[in-house]
Amino acid sequence: MEEEKKMQENLATTGTESLASQTVANLKGIPTLEDLKKQLEQNVLEVSFNKLNGDKRVMTCTLRTDIKPQATKEDPLSQKKIRDLAHEVVNVWDVNAEGWRSFRYVRVNYVNTVEEYEQKWYNNIGETQ
């Protein structure tokens, strides 16, 4: 809890999101916020994080266009510009719950690539060529 408080203070005092993200990444051994978002666009990830109420959650999620639903006006979180409003919150498509979910970057414990989806993606690429 103390570590998270220091990271949030760092973000507030430096005013540079990338420095805070790099600090979090280095302390926890996870990708920076920017790298995490890029990985989500290319992979399905297992992300472990602590919810605001303190519960630990592990979510299988992605931002891959071949998995997440198309953007619609009825579903604001499907629109990238809406998802990017709060920089400290990461909005993702939960592949198991089949819905939009979010988590705070500073609360992430670990990130792993789900290879089952990675293999399926490579197989689909091979079929289209």
C-alpha positions as CSV (number, residue, x, y, z in Angstrom):
1,M,0.0,0.0,0.0
2,E,2.9,2.4,0.9
3,E,4.5,1.6,-2.5
4,E,1.4,2.5,-4.4
5,K,1.0,5.8,-2.5
6,K,4.6,6.7,-3.4
7,M,4.0,5.9,-7.0
8,Q,0.9,8.1,-7.1
9,E,2.7,10.9,-5.4
10,N,5.5,10.6,-8.0
11,L,2.9,10.9,-10.7
12,A,1.4,14.0,-9.1
13,T,4.7,15.8,-8.3
14,T,6.6,15.0,-11.6
15,G,3.6,15.7,-13.8
16,T,5.1,13.3,-16.4
17,E,3.2,10.2,-16.9
18,S,6.0,8.3,-18.5
19,L,8.3,8.8,-15.5
20,A,5.7,7.4,-13.1
21,S,4.9,4.5,-15.5
22,Q,8.6,3.7,-15.8
23,T,8.9,3.8,-11.9
24,V,6.0,1.4,-11.5
25,A,7.3,-0.9,-14.2
26,N,10.8,-1.1,-12.6
27,L,9.5,-1.7,-9.1
28,K,7.0,-4.4,-10.1
29,G,8.8,-6.0,-13.1
30,I,5.8,-5.2,-15.4
31,P,5.6,-3.4,-18.7
32,T,5.3,0.4,-18.7
33,L,1.7,1.7,-19.2
34,E,2.5,2.5,-22.8
35,D,4.0,-0.9,-23.5
36,L,1.2,-2.7,-21.7
37,K,-1.3,-1.0,-24.0
38,K,0.7,-2.0,-27.1
39,Q,0.9,-5.6,-25.8
40,L,-2.9,-5.6,-25.3
41,E,-3.4,-4.5,-28.9
42,Q,-1.3,-7.4,-30.1
43,N,-1.9,-10.2,-27.6
44,V,-4.3,-11.7,-25.0
45,L,-2.8,-11.1,-21.6
46,E,-3.4,-12.5,-18.1
47,V,-3.3,-9.5,-15.8
48,S,-3.2,-9.8,-12.1
49,F,-4.2,-6.7,-10.1
50,N,-5.7,-5.6,-6.8
51,K,-9.2,-4.1,-7.0
52,L,-10.0,-0.9,-5.2
53,N,-11.6,-2.9,-2.3
54,G,-8.4,-4.9,-1.9
55,D,-9.5,-8.1,-3.6
56,K,-6.9,-9.7,-5.9
57,R,-8.2,-10.3,-9.5
58,V,-6.7,-12.2,-12.4
59,M,-8.3,-11.2,-15.8
60,T,-7.7,-12.5,-19.3
61,C,-8.0,-9.5,-21.5
62,T,-7.1,-7.8,-24.8
63,L,-7.5,-4.9,-27.1
64,R,-7.0,-7.0,-30.3
65,T,-9.3,-6.0,-33.1
66,D,-10.0,-9.5,-34.1
67,I,-11.4,-10.4,-30.6
68,K,-12.9,-7.2,-29.1
69,P,-16.3,-6.0,-30.5
70,Q,-16.5,-3.2,-33.1
71,A,-17.0,0.3,-31.7
72,T,-20.5,1.5,-31.4
73,K,-22.2,4.7,-30.2
74,E,-24.3,2.6,-27.8
75,D,-21.2,1.2,-26.0
76,P,-18.9,4.1,-25.2
77,L,-16.0,1.9,-23.9
78,S,-15.8,0.4,-27.4
79,Q,-14.6,3.7,-28.6
80,K,-10.8,4.3,-28.3
81,K,-11.2,8.1,-27.5
82,I,-13.4,7.3,-24.6
83,R,-11.1,4.5,-23.3
84,D,-8.1,6.8,-23.3
85,L,-9.7,9.6,-21.2
86,A,-8.2,8.5,-17.8
87,H,-4.5,7.7,-18.3
88,E,-4.1,5.8,-15.1
89,V,-7.1,3.5,-15.9
90,V,-6.6,0.7,-18.5
91,N,-9.9,-0.3,-20.2
92,V,-9.8,-3.7,-21.8
93,W,-12.0,-6.4,-23.3
94,D,-12.3,-9.3,-20.8
95,V,-12.4,-12.4,-23.1
96,N,-13.9,-14.7,-20.4
97,A,-16.7,-12.3,-19.2
98,E,-17.1,-11.0,-22.8
99,G,-17.4,-7.4,-21.6
100,W,-15.4,-4.2,-21.1
101,R,-13.6,-4.0,-17.8
102,S,-10.9,-1.7,-16.4
103,F,-8.1,-1.7,-13.8
104,R,-5.7,0.9,-12.5
105,Y,-2.2,0.6,-13.8
106,V,-0.5,1.2,-10.4
107,R,-2.5,-1.8,-9.0
108,V,-1.1,-4.3,-11.5
109,N,0.9,-7.2,-9.9
110,Y,2.0,-9.2,-13.0
111,V,1.3,-9.5,-16.7
112,N,1.6,-12.8,-18.8
113,T,0.9,-13.5,-22.4
114,V,-1.8,-16.2,-22.9
115,E,-0.1,-18.4,-25.5
116,E,-3.3,-20.2,-26.5
117,Y,-4.6,-17.0,-28.2
118,E,-1.2,-16.1,-29.5
119,Q,-1.0,-19.4,-31.4
120,K,-4.6,-19.0,-32.8
121,W,-3.6,-15.5,-34.0
122,Y,-0.5,-16.8,-35.8
123,N,-2.6,-19.7,-37.4
124,N,-5.1,-17.1,-38.7
125,I,-2.4,-15.0,-40.2
126,G,-1.0,-18.0,-42.0
127,E,-4.4,-18.8,-43.5
128,T,-4.9,-15.3,-44.9
129,Q,-1.6,-15.3,-46.8
